[in-house]
Amino acid sequence: MDLNWLQATVIGVLQGVTELFPVSSLGHAVLVPAWLGGSWKALATDETGNGTPYLAFIVALHVATALALLTFYWRTWVRVIGAFFSSIRTRSITTPTQRLAWLIVIATIPAGILGLALEHKLRSLFAKPEAAAIFLVINAAILFAGERLRRRVPEPTVSYASRAEEEEAIVTTRVSLRDAGVIGAAQSLALLAGISRSGVTMVASLLRGLDHEAAVNFSFLLATPVIFAAGVYKVPELFKHNPATGQMMIHGIVGPVILGCVVAFVVALASIKFLTKYFENRSLYPFAIYCLVAGVASVVRFA
């Protein structure tokens, strides 16, 4: 795989934005190189009999994104992890934080299982510009439907010490353990290039009565272990032997890969800060419109 510094930077920025924005990072990782053509298209379609280095690079960028999520929500994760082990020790779920911990665990299980079982098949079938364009239009429909059908539940009348505590109470009272399993399965739709992980989890959360602010934070918490685990599982492909050249796949591109990861981390952190602020009083409609326009244009271009 030939990866230059400019490509690593651009793809890192693309990942840092599109993984968190509800517009599908995998869809853009397929469509943008196809639109640009030339060496960009060759980079995205480069495959060997011993792995797909471009996809492995993209997943390495996912690890950087997950680290940005962990950095932003580290205080929440400290509380959630502590609550998880305390619930195991006491064999009970009594606090909102303990319940939130188990919601995350339950949502992660189906996403992880389906990801391991279907990732290779779905990548082979649908990681193409034509399919990604169609699924991007479908993603627009999901976002539109989520806004139109979302439950509007009165705000809680109880006062809380912080907004974080209020969000935990909202999530844990309106999202059941069964809902968490459904949302976890819905996350697996992100294996289809063009369907956004954050988009489908936000829509599922809105349908359960969460407001936009609570929905985006819950979505990012649910996404963190799935993105991180997928990255750790897939990154070793970057270090596989390429029988065509007799070299390691990552040979000669260590610098660009590191640069791409650093760029993805910084941009993802900025994206998280922007989106958590944006969704305090705004909706998914602008992202739905973008996906519709970009998807239709791509369908026309690649069909």
C-alpha positions in Angstrom: 0.0 0.0 0.0 1.4 3.4 -1.0 0.3 6.0 1.5 1.8 9.5 1.3 1.7 12.3 3.9 -1.1 14.2 2.2 -3.3 11.2 1.9 -2.7 10.2 5.6 -3.6 13.8 6.7 -6.7 14.1 4.6 -8.0 10.6 5.5 -7.2 11.3 9.2 -9.3 14.5 9.1 -12.1 12.7 7.3 -12.1 10.0 10.0 -12.0 12.4 12.9 -15.1 14.2 11.5 -17.2 11.5 10.0 -16.9 8.9 12.7 -18.5 11.2 15.2 -20.8 13.2 12.9 -23.9 11.0 12.0 -22.8 10.7 8.3 -20.8 7.4 8.2 -17.0 7.3 8.4 -16.8 4.0 6.4 -19.1 5.4 3.7 -16.9 8.5 3.3 -13.7 6.3 3.4 -15.1 4.5 0.3 -16.7 7.4 -1.5 -14.1 10.2 -1.1 -11.2 8.2 -2.7 -13.6 7.2 -5.5 -14.6 10.8 -6.1 -11.0 11.9 -6.2 -9.8 9.1 -8.4 -6.2 8.4 -9.4 -3.9 7.3 -6.7 -6.6 7.9 -4.1 -8.9 5.4 -5.7 -6.0 2.9 -6.1 -5.3 3.3 -2.4 -8.8 2.4 -1.3 -9.1 -0.5 -3.7 -5.6 -2.0 -3.0 -6.1 -5.6 -1.8 -3.7 -8.5 -1.4 -4.3 -12.1 -0.8 -3.1 -11.6 2.8 -5.3 -8.7 3.9 -6.7 -5.3 3.0 -4.1 -2.6 4.1 -6.3 0.4 3.5 -9.1 -1.0 5.7 -6.5 -1.8 8.3 -5.3 1.8 8.2 -8.9 3.1 8.5 -9.4 0.9 11.5 -6.1 2.2 13.0 -7.7 5.6 12.7 -10.7 4.2 14.5 -8.5 3.4 17.5 -7.3 7.1 17.5 -11.0 8.1 17.5 -11.8 5.8 20.4 -8.9 7.3 22.3 -10.3 10.7 21.7 -13.7 9.5 23.1 -11.9 8.0 26.1 -10.1 11.3 26.7 -13.2 13.4 26.5 -15.3 11.1 28.7 -12.6 9.9 31.0 -14.4 11.1 34.2 -17.6 9.3 33.1 -15.6 6.1 32.3 -13.9 6.1 35.7 -17.3 6.3 37.4 -18.9 3.7 35.0 -16.1 1.2 35.4 -16.1 1.6 39.2 -19.9 1.2 39.2 -19.7 -1.9 37.1 -17.3 -3.7 39.4 -19.2 -2.5 42.5 -22.4 -4.0 41.1 -20.6 -7.3 40.5 -19.3 -7.2 44.0 -22.7 -6.5 45.6 -24.6 -8.5 42.9 -27.1 -5.7 42.5 -27.8 -2.7 40.3 -29.0 0.1 42.6 -27.5 3.3 41.2 -28.0 5.1 37.9 -24.3 4.8 37.2 -24.4 1.0 37.8 -27.4 0.7 35.4 -25.6 2.8 32.8 -22.6 0.5 33.0 -24.8 -2.5 32.3 -26.6 -0.8 29.5 -23.2 -0.2 27.8 -22.2 -3.9 28.4 -25.4 -5.2 27.0 -25.3 -2.9 24.0 -21.7 -3.9 23.3 -22.3 -7.7 23.2 -24.5 -7.9 20.0 -22.5 -5.3 18.2 -19.3 -7.3 18.9 -20.8 -10.6 18.0 -22.4 -9.4 14.8 -19.3 -7.4 13.9 -17.0 -10.5 14.2 -19.5 -12.7 12.3 -20.4 -10.4 9.4 -17.7 -7.8 9.0 -15.7 -9.6 6.3 -18.8 -10.6 4.3 -20.4 -7.1 4.4 -17.1 -5.5 3.6 -16.7 -7.6 0.5 -20.2 -7.1 -0.7 -20.9 -3.5 0.1 -17.7 -1.6 0.5 -18.0 -0.2 -3.0 -19.0 3.3 -4.1 -22.3 2.3 -5.6 -23.4 0.5 -2.4 -22.0 3.2 -0.1 -24.0 5.9 -2.0 -27.2 4.0 -1.7 -26.7 3.3 2.0 -25.8 7.0 2.6 -29.3 7.8 1.2 -30.8 5.2 3.5 -28.9 6.8 6.4 -30.5 10.2 5.5 -33.9 8.5 5.7 -33.1 7.0 9.1 -32.1 10.4 10.4 -35.2 12.1 9.0 -37.4 9.4 10.5 -35.7 9.6 13.9 -36.5 13.3 14.1 -40.1 12.9 12.9 -40.9 10.0 15.2 -38.9 10.8 18.3 -40.7 10.7 21.6 -41.0 14.1 23.3 -41.0 13.4 27.1 -41.4 16.1 29.7 -38.1 17.2 31.3 -37.5 15.7 34.8 -38.8 17.8 37.6 -36.1 16.6 40.0 -33.0 18.8 40.4 -29.5 17.3 40.0 -26.1 18.4 41.1 -24.8 18.3 37.5 -26.0 17.9 33.9 -24.0 14.6 33.8 -26.0 13.2 36.7 -29.3 14.4 35.1 -28.4 12.7 31.8 -27.5 9.4 33.5 -30.9 9.5 35.3 -32.7 10.3 32.0 -30.9 7.5 30.1 -31.3 4.8 32.8 -35.0 5.5 33.4 -36.0 5.7 29.7 -33.7 3.0 28.2 -34.3 -0.5 29.4 -31.8 -3.4 29.3 -33.8 -4.8 26.4 -33.5 -1.5 24.6 -29.8 -1.6 25.1 -29.6 -4.9 23.3 -31.6 -3.6 20.4 -29.5 -0.5 20.2 -26.4 -2.7 20.3 -27.7 -4.7 17.4 -28.5 -1.5 15.5 -24.9 -0.4 15.9 -23.9 -3.3 13.6 -25.6 -1.5 10.7 -22.5 0.7 10.7 -20.7 -2.3 9.1 -22.6 -1.2 6.0 -20.6 1.6 4.3 -22.9 4.6 4.4 -24.8 3.8 7.6 -23.6 5.9 10.6 -23.0 4.3 14.0 -23.7 7.5 15.9 -26.7 8.2 13.7 -28.5 5.0 14.3 -27.8 5.0 18.0 -28.9 8.6 18.4 -32.1 7.8 16.5 -32.8 4.8 18.7 -32.2 6.9 21.8 -34.5 9.7 20.5 -37.2 7.1 20.0 -36.8 6.1 23.7 -37.5 9.7 24.8 -34.0 11.0 25.2 -33.3 14.6 24.2 -30.6 15.3 21.7 -27.9 16.2 24.2 -28.4 13.0 26.2 -28.7 11.0 23.0 -25.4 12.1 21.6 -23.5 11.5 24.9 -25.1 8.1 25.3 -24.3 7.3 21.6 -20.6 8.2 22.1 -20.4 6.1 25.3 -21.8 3.1 23.5 -19.5 3.5 20.5 -16.3 3.7 22.5 -15.8 0.0 23.4 -17.0 -1.2 20.0 -14.7 1.1 18.0 -11.8 0.4 20.2 -12.2 -3.3 20.2 -12.7 -3.4 16.4 -9.5 -1.4 16.0 -7.4 -3.5 18.2 -8.7 -6.6 16.4 -8.0 -5.3 12.9 -4.9 -3.3 13.3 -2.6 -6.4 13.2 -3.4 -6.6 9.4 -1.2 -3.6 8.9 1.8 -5.8 10.0 1.0 -8.8 7.8 3.4 -10.0 5.2 2.6 -8.9 1.6 3.5 -11.9 -0.7 3.5 -9.6 -3.7 6.4 -7.5 -2.5 8.0 -9.7 0.1 7.6 -6.9 2.7 5.5 -6.0 5.7 2.4 -4.1 4.6 3.3 -1.2 7.0 6.9 -1.1 5.6 7.7 2.4 4.5 4.5 4.0 5.7 5.0 4.1 9.4 5.3 7.9 9.5 2.1 8.5 7.5 0.1 6.0 9.5 1.2 7.7 12.8 0.5 11.1 11.3 -3.0 10.0 10.2 -3.7 8.7 13.7 -2.6 11.9 15.4 -4.7 14.0 13.0 -7.7 11.7 13.6 -7.3 12.0 17.4 -7.1 15.8 17.4 -9.9 16.3 14.9 -12.1 13.7 16.7 -11.6 15.5 20.0 -12.7 18.8 18.3 -15.7 17.0 16.7 -16.9 15.6 20.1 -16.7 19.1 21.7 -18.6 20.6 18.8 -21.3 18.0 18.6 -22.0 17.9 22.3 -22.5 21.6 22.2 -24.4 21.6 18.9 -27.0 19.1 20.2 -27.9 21.1 23.2 -30.5 22.8 21.1 -30.3 21.5 17.5 -31.5 18.5 15.5 -30.3 15.8 13.1 -32.0 17.5 10.1 -28.9 19.2 8.7 -27.0 15.9 8.7 -29.9 14.1 7.0 -30.0 16.7 4.3 -26.2 16.4 3.7 -26.4 12.6 3.5 -29.3 12.8 1.1 -27.5 15.3 -1.2 -24.2 13.5 -1.0 -25.8 10.1 -1.4 -27.9 11.0 -4.5 -24.9 12.8 -6.1 -22.8 9.7 -5.6 -25.5 7.4 -6.9 -25.6 9.5 -10.1 -21.8 9.5 -10.3 -21.2 5.8 -9.7 -24.4 4.0 -10.8 
